């Protein structure tokens, strides 16, 4: 019996192929650096079929060196009684006060329109927070409603903590706002619910590099807000990276808080950090102390997106890509 178990484990080890980052199809990549397990966790959208219905979900890849990754493992499926159950976008997992919190942007499934007459799937999107004791889940819901306003098409919520007060920074979708907006929402201490009213931080058109897009002669110029992520420099300057379009290319720009506080006011840096058809980034510090930016590139066509890693330099005033 021991021989059978041994050879079974050996076979599993041989057949389990390490996956290079360049072979993982992914949009909106997020990497959690977990010091407890000394492991990198790369989260991605991953839907499942359950009882004949497609439900949104999240899977994770694991790595010890940022180069070779295990095959993905499902860590979350949207509860069937949730306010919406469609695709998950931009999953992020943050470690906070002993637990792991999944920030997931949920989209209305096409079936929702049939279940709720008068509700248009196109306009129901929001970020909801789930929690777990492990970076591999299972992630549980606080309730069945989003943490962002139900009447707004919101996405890409991320966590920021200032003076022990947790906040969510999120985007108000250009599809509804035309000129995409960035918002701040204070959260309860356990992240279970929003507290007070959200505060508008800025519009996408406020950045000189954000030139917008036009889809047709009868359409207005629209400006995208995507992929917000907060970072404090070595001189304690508060920055936010976020994505929009520059001359038709997806790009990553930097905003800086004039006061050093998350409420701002926010000033846009004139030049983007990256403008070669890649975006929705986040920043992390690796176990060796190096600072990295990860985002997806190219932005289209669908299926071609891959996670790209760039080493960053923190100048104290801003962030620059290392050559």
Phi, psi and omega in degrees: 000318180298323180294321179297314179298316181300311182291331176294315178294322179295318179296318178298320180294320182290319186278340180285108185270134173287133185257123175293149180303326183293346181259000182267113176287124186199141169248154174051053184294144176224127181246120174267127175264104186260109183286338178296316184257356184054045185226146172264134178242122180252114185263145180211162176290143181200099181281159178225160173259129180217124181054040178076010182235141177276127178241140176294156180195182182224140175235167181224143169254149181237149179208155174255347187223005181070002182251310181250132187236146174287162175294156188289150178234132179291128181239352182201138171229133181299129178302143184294338180264013181290163183301322168219156189230012185281201185307143172263131175247153167047052178292134175233143175236124182241138174270126185210119176050050172087356179231167179250130185243125178265120173261112185237129174271117184258144181241147180291125176287154182300332180292337183298327181296326179286325183282328183237086181306135179094345178272125179262119182306328183303331186251015177240105183207136180195163179262132180233147183251136178234164186223157179204166177267352183224150176294347178259016177075199359287141181271134183249155181270146171284327181195198181244019181238158181284163175272345176266161184302133184295334182268005179241145177272099189242156183200169170061039177295139178224157184267139170217134181244126181229123181053043179067013176252122180277141178228156166248128170258132184214169182254141169263119191300136178300331181303326180261322186269344186069299172262097186309148185236155175247132184234158177238130179232119175289143180245159173294165185300330179262008179067013186284338184202160175285151179234133180065187183268147177293154181242130178283130182262314178190170175254157181298324183290351180287344178274126180303327182280343182277098188268351177079177180221151174231127182267342181191166183298328182270000183259145176286162172288129180245156184231125185271139165242122182220158162052053178285144177206136186263146179208135175256129180283176181293346175257014179068023172280131181270121179243157172229123170269146179202165186239148174203201181242138178234113180052041176088352181254138174296138188214162177243123179245177181230130171248150180232139179280124181295325182267349185082001179253155186293337178287347179083208009292158184255136179243135182271133172288145191288330182246142180287160176285325180208137182219031183247060175059044175215149181185195189054074186254167171214162186240139176213157176254123183287170181298334179274004177093352180285146181261132184231150168248132174236138176205175178261147178205138355285175179279337177204159005281163181301136180100342180266351184293139177223155177284132178243133179252131175230135175284140183249152170247127176267106182276350186099323179264328182201190178240140177226149177285134176283138181273000000 
